[in-house]
Amino acid sequence: MKAIETTGKIDDRGQLLLDRPLDIANYNRVRIIVLVPEETDINPDDDPIETVIEGIQQGFHEAITGQTLPLSQLWEGIDDN
């Protein structure tokens, strides 16, 4: 048996919705193990993939349209407490 790890959501009907299609062929049935995070397992630094992609797209847009700051300016005040 081959294992593939991916992410997804459970909708209001209890159906599993994958974040992206699986790249497999000729498989009619699969076995699913669903790992549901406990409240203590939730990491506030784990952003959903959609949020990460939107941030990357926004950053790319800002870069190609010249909406950037010099690196030296980004470090200004970093050591101020």
N, C-alpha and C positions, 0 to 999 in steps of 0.2 A: 504494500500500500504506500502511496506517495502522499506526503503532507504539503499543503500550501497554506501559508499564513496570509491573511488579509484582514481588513476591517470592514465594518458595516454598522447598520442600525436596525433596530426592531421597530416596525411601524405600529400604528395604533390597532392594527388587526393581528399583531403577533407575527407578521411575516418578516423574514430576514431580507434586508436590502443591502447588497454589497456596495462599497464605495466605488469599485471599478470591476469590469468584467474579468473573469478568470480566463487565462490563456490555456485552456485545455480542450482536447477534442476527443470525440468518440466515447465519452463517459455518460452513461444515462443516469446512474444513481451515485450519490456520494454520501459519506458519513460526515456529520457536522458536530463539532464540539464548540459550544458557545461559552465564552468566558465573560462574565458580567462583573464589572468592577464593584467592589464594596465601597462605601463612602470613604473609608480610610485609604483606599487604593487610588483615589482620584488625584492626579497631579495637576495643579493649576497651570504648570508650564507645558502640558500636553495640549497644544492647540489642534482643533480639527484640521484635516488636510485642506479643506476648502479655505479656511482662514489663512493657512500658510501660503497657499497658492495665490490668494488675493494680495497678500503682503508682498510676495515676490513680483507679481505683475505690477503693483503700484510702484515698487522700488525701481523696476526696469523702466517704467514709463517716466519716472522722475529723472533717471539717469540719461535717457535718450533725449529728453526735452531740456536738459541743462539745469534742472532743479536740484543741484547738489551743493554741498559745502566742502571747502578744503579740509583734508584730514587733520591738519594742524589746528583748525578751529574746533573740530570735534573733541580734541583733547583738552581744550581750555577749561580750567576749573575742575578737572577730574579729580584732583587730589584735595580740593577744598572740603573741609569738614564743618 
